[in-house]
Amino acid sequence: MTSFDQKPAQGSGLRSFKIESRHTESDIITSFVLRPADGLPPQQHQAGQFLTMFVDIPGRGVQKHNYTISTKPNGETYRISVKREPAGLVSKWLHDHAKVGTELAIAPADGDFVLSAKAARPVVMLSGGVGLTPMIAMLEQAVQDKLDVPIQFIHSTQDGSTHAFKEHVAALAAAGKNVTVTTFYSRPRTSDLVDRDYDIKGRVGSDWLAANTPFADAEFYVCGPVGFLRAFVPGLAKSGVAKDRLHYEFFGQVEDLFDEGSMGSTSSQGVPSQSVAVYRAKAIDGFTREFIGDGILDSAADAVVVSDYEGLIVLWNSGAERIFGFSEGEALGQSLDIIIPEPFRGRHWGGYRETAESGQSRYGAGDLLAVPGLHKDGRRISIEFTIALLKDESGKVKGMVAVVRDVTKRFEETRALKKQLAALQQAD
């Protein structure tokens, strides 16, 4: 595992970027070109990586969000291409309020969903909706590097109004070597013409991929909404695409991807100040923070896992042993990788490093992170957790506390219910 101290000084911590320009890519996607406010070059990134930004939204506080860099490295700026999500706080703010000159706090580029610079196999880039953003950056890089392998750029979207970067992709394909583009429109408008705006009506499917791509040899790069990923990633893996040839980036909860004593009144007036004082005084009578903390840590109900700045486990309670199967002696000093399924480690460490460096996380204010966990016996479990950051007097993050709950039973029950509902709908 790479130590955070090995990051270049220029890439450590948050930097301020100004929006240099805005560009409409479709009816729902807008690109924002970002230039460092300090006038220095941005941190070098790899095509396909993402940025993490922090946006202070009036009335909602600081919001954290990841956006893919939708252009190859150019040494001067980044570009993000944002879909306006109806329920997305940050995306709506960017579309409706961010202007040229607006400053944004941005963490270093991260992520391991990147195009290999030494690709020797055919490349298939498969995207749905706004999932084409990393593919644009990868295609730009491949064309610039004159990658000498066949490249198929396959994109699925609703219609011409949602089709972003159409002309740009066509120009890249014309300039590239052995690049072919296939576009699917699920619901083309009457004004959308086949062979001009799109190639195939409907949705791309596994059968089409098997018949039209070098299935047995290609490197597959897949990105899109959870439903899109769920439709392809497990299927491609089961169909024989080797693990080392299947790369994917996704949006939403990773779990969805592999979906196989009262004080009397509780009124809004709260507890009288006299009662608060009485209960606070109980700390003097033995109810100290340490006493309460020991009670929580000794409980086997939830896992409490504490890791240091580097992600090594320094505390492992009985709940963690119950949920994950590792004894305290087996877990202490080990990387958190022992409880993270391999396909999700890259995304985990990207978020871990960014949180450790920025000192901010949205999973400590009530938001739950739902992810797969790894049991000692090798089986996957479903977990939810929140984290708290441990900081020194200067405010630097020294470690993190994760409070973890096993929700495997609930997840399995929900999945079974979804299957029953789907069966009933098909029967109708």
N, C-alpha and C positions, 0 to 999 in steps of 0.2 A: 504494500500500500504506500502511496506517495505521501510524504510528510507535507503538511501545509507550509512549513518553513522553506520548502524547495520552490515555492511559487516565486516568480520574479517580483521584485519590489513594485514595479509599475502596475502589476496586475492584482495587487493585494488590496482588499477593502473596497468600499464603495467609491465611485467617481461620479461627478456631475457631468451630464451630457445635455446639450441643447438640441431641440428639434430644429433641424436646418431646413427641412421641407416636408410637405405632405403630398401624397400622390394617390388618387383613386384608382384602384385596381379592378374593382367590380362594384356592384350595388351594395355589397356588404363587407368588402375588404378594403382597407386603406393602409398604405405604406407610410412609415415615418422614417426619415433619414436622420440619424443621430450623430452629432459631432462632439468630441470631448470639449467641455467648457474651458479647460486649462490650456487648450491649444496644442497639447502633446498628442502623439499618435495613440489610437486606441490599442488595447491589448490585442495581440495577434490571436485570431481564432481559427478553427477548422470549419470547413463547410459542413453545415448540419447542426452545429452547436447552438445553444440558446443563451439568452441573457435573462437575468433576474432583476426586475425593477421594483422600486418602492415608490408608491404614489400616495400622497397625502390628500385624501378626498374629503372635502368639507362635510362635517357631520358624521363621517364614517371612519376617520382616523387613517393611519398609514396602512395601505394595502400592498401585499406582495404578489407579484405575478411573473411567470416565466413566458418569454416569447422567443421563438426561433429567429435567428439572424437569417434573413432571406436573401443574402447576397454573399458571394465569395469574399475573402479578405481583400481589402484594397489599401490598407495602411492609413486611411483617413477617417472613414465613417463606418457606422453600422446601419443596417436597415432592418426594421421589423415590419411585418405585414399582418395586420390585426383584423380579425373578423368581429363585427359588432354583434355581440351576444346579447339577447334581450335581458338576460338575468346577470350579465357580467358587469360588475361594478367598474373594473379597470378598463375593460374594452369600451364601455359606453362613455366613460370619462375621456378616454383618448379621442374617440370619434367626435364627441360633442364639445369638449372644452380645451383640449391640448392644441396649442397654436405654434406657429413658427416662433422660436425664441423661448418656449416653455422649457424649463430645466427639469431633468429627471435624475434621481439617484439610481445608479445601476451597478450591479456586482459584476465581477469578471465572467467572461464567457465560460461555459462549462458544457458537459454532456459528451457521451461516447457514441452517439448516433452520427457517425461521420463516414464519408466516403474514403476508402483506402486509396492512398496516392499511388499504390503499386498494384492496383487491381489487375489480375491476370485472367479473370473469368468474365463472361458476359454479365452485364449489369441490368437489372430490372428495377426501375423506380416506380412504385405503385402508391398512389395517393388518392385520398378522398377529401373533398371540400378544402378547407384551409390547411389540410395536411400537406399540401404541395409546397409550403414555404421552405422546409429544409431541402426538398428536391430541387427547387430553383437554385439554391446556393450550390448544391452538389453538381447540378448540370453545368452551371457557369464555370465551376472549378474544373470539371472534366473536359470541357471545351477548351479552356485556357491551357490545360496541361496536355492537350491533344491525346487524351487517353485512347490507347489503341485496342479497344475491345468494343463489341457491339453494345449499345446502350438503348434500352427501351424505356421511354417516359410514358407511363400509363396513368391517366388522371380521370377521375369520376366526379361529376358535379351535377347540379340540378338542371341548369340551362345556361343560356348565354349571359343572363344577368348576374349569375354567380361565378362565372368563369373568369378567374383572375390570371393575369400574365399570359394571355393567349398569344399575342403578337410577339412577346419577348421569348417565349418558349419556341415559337416557330423560327425566329431569327437565330436562336442558339442551335436548333436542329440543323438549319441550313449551313451554319458556320462550323458545326462539329463534324466529327469523323464517325461514321456508322451510327448516327443517332436517328431513331424513329420515334414518332409521337402518335399515340392513340388516345383519343378523348371520348369518354362516354357521357351522354346527357341522359339522366334518368327521366326527366319530363321536359323535353325540348319545347320551346314556344313555336308558334307558327312562323315567326320571323327567323328562327334558327334553321339553317340549312345544312343538311348532311353533306360531307365532303368539303364544306366551306368553314363551318363553325365547329362541327364535331364529326366523329367518325361512326359511332355506333349508338343507337338509341337503346336505352335500358341501363342496367347496372353491370359492371364488370363482375364476372363470376370465376370460381375456381376451375370450372371446365374450360372456359375460354383461356385462362392462363396456362392450363396444362397443354392446350392445343396450339397456343401461339407464342409461347416463350420457351427458352431452353431450360426446361424445368429441372433436368438432372444436373445441370452445370452452373446455372446462374447464381450470382449474388443477388438476393432479394432485399430491397430497402422499402419498408412499408410504413406509412404514416397517415393518420386520419383520426376521426372521432372514434370513441370506444366501440360503437356498433360496427364500424368499418374494420377496425382491428380485430374484433371478435370474429368477424366473418372470414378473415383470411389467415391470421397468424397461426392459430391452432391447426387449421386445415392444411396449411402449407407444411407445417411440421409433421403432421400425420401422413401427408402424401409423399414424404420422402425428402423434403428440402432439409438438408443437414443443418444442425444447430449453428455451426460456424458460418453458414451461408444465409442465415435469416436474421436480418437486422430490422428493428422497428422502434418507432417513437410514437407516443400516443398522448391523448388528452383525457383527463378524468381519472377515476380511481383504478389503480392497476388490478385490483381484485376482479373487476368486471371483465378484464381481458380474457382470463381463463375461467370463465364462468362454468365449467363442469360443476329519646325521652322528650315530649312536647312541653313547650312553655305556655300553652294555653292558646291565646288568640294568635291567628295567622293573618290578621288584617294588614292592609298596606301601610298602616301607621307604624308597624314595626315594634320592636321591643322597647319599653320605656328605658330612658337613660339610666335610671337607678338599677334596673335589672342587668343592663350591660356592664355596669361597674361591678356588680356582684359577681357576675360570671367571669369577668376579666380577673377579678381578685383570686379566683380559684387557681390561677397559675402559681400563686404564692403557696397554695396548699398542695402542690405536687403536679398540677396540670400544666407543666411546662411544654414548650415547643419540642424539646428533646424527648420528653415522656410520650407525647402524642405521636411524634415522628417514629419512635421505636415501635409503637403499637401498629402503625401502618406498615412499616418495613417487615415486621414479624408476621404479618398476615399472609396467608397463602391465596387470598381471593384474587388479587391482581399482581401482575409482575411489576416490580420496580427494578429497572436496569439503569445504572449510571455508567456513562462512558466519559473518558477524558477527551481533550482537544483532538487527539489523533484517532478517536473512535475505538479505543481499547476499553474493555469492560473493567470497571473498578468496584462496582457493587452489584450484587446478584442476590435477590431475596428468595424466600421459599416459594413465593408465587411464580417467580421466573423459572424455578426448577420444576414446578408442577406443570406449567404451560409448555415449556420448551424441552424438558427432559434432561438438560445438563445440570449436574451438581454444581455447587458453588466452586468447588475446587477445579472442576473442568472448565468453567466459564471465565473465572477471573484471569485477567491478563490477555484474554483472547480478543480478536477483532469481532466487531458486531456481525461480520460476515457469517459467523456460525449460525445465526438465526435469520439470515436473509437469503431467499432463494437466488441462485446465481443470475437469472435473467434480469433481476431488479437491482442488482448491486450498483451498477453504473449510475442509475438515476438516484439511488439512495445517497451515494457518496457525493454526487454533485450538489444535492440539497444540503447535506451535512456540512460540507466545506463552506458553502455560501452562508449558511446560518451561523457557523462558528466565526466567520470573518466579519459578517455584518452585525452580529449580535441581535438579530431580530428574527422572530418566527411567528407565523400565524397559528401554529398548533399549540400555543400555550394560552389562548384566550377563548377556549370553548370549542374550537374547531377540532374535529376528530380526523385523524388520518387512517384510512382503511387500506390495508395492504396484506399480501400473503406473508406468512412467517414460515420458518423452517424448523421442524422438530428434530431432535437428535436422531430419531430413527429414519430420517429422510423424507417423511411425509410433509406435505404442505398443510398449514393451518391458516385460518382467517383471523386476523387480529385488528383491533382498533387501539389507537394510543394518542396521548397528548404528550408534549414535552415541556420541560422547564429548563431554562438556561442557568448555569452556575457561573457567576461572574466575580472577578476579583474587585478590589477597591477602585481600580482605574476603569472598570466597566468592560474589561476584556473577558471573553468567554473562556472558561477553563474546562468546562465539561457540560454534559446534558443529562437530565433525568427524564427517562421515559416511563410513563405509567401505562401498562399494556393490559388489555383484556382479550381473552380468547372468545371469539364470536363465531367459531366454526359451526356450531349447532344451528345458530340463527341463520347463518349464510346458507347452509344446506337446506334448511326449511324454506327459505325464501326462493332458492333456486328450484326446489321441487314445486312450489306454488306457481312460479312462473311457467314451468313446463305444463302444469295442469291447465292453467289459463290459456296457454297457447293451443293446447289440444282441444279445449272447448271452443275456442275461436275458429279453429280449422273445421271442427264438426259442424258449426253453424254455416 
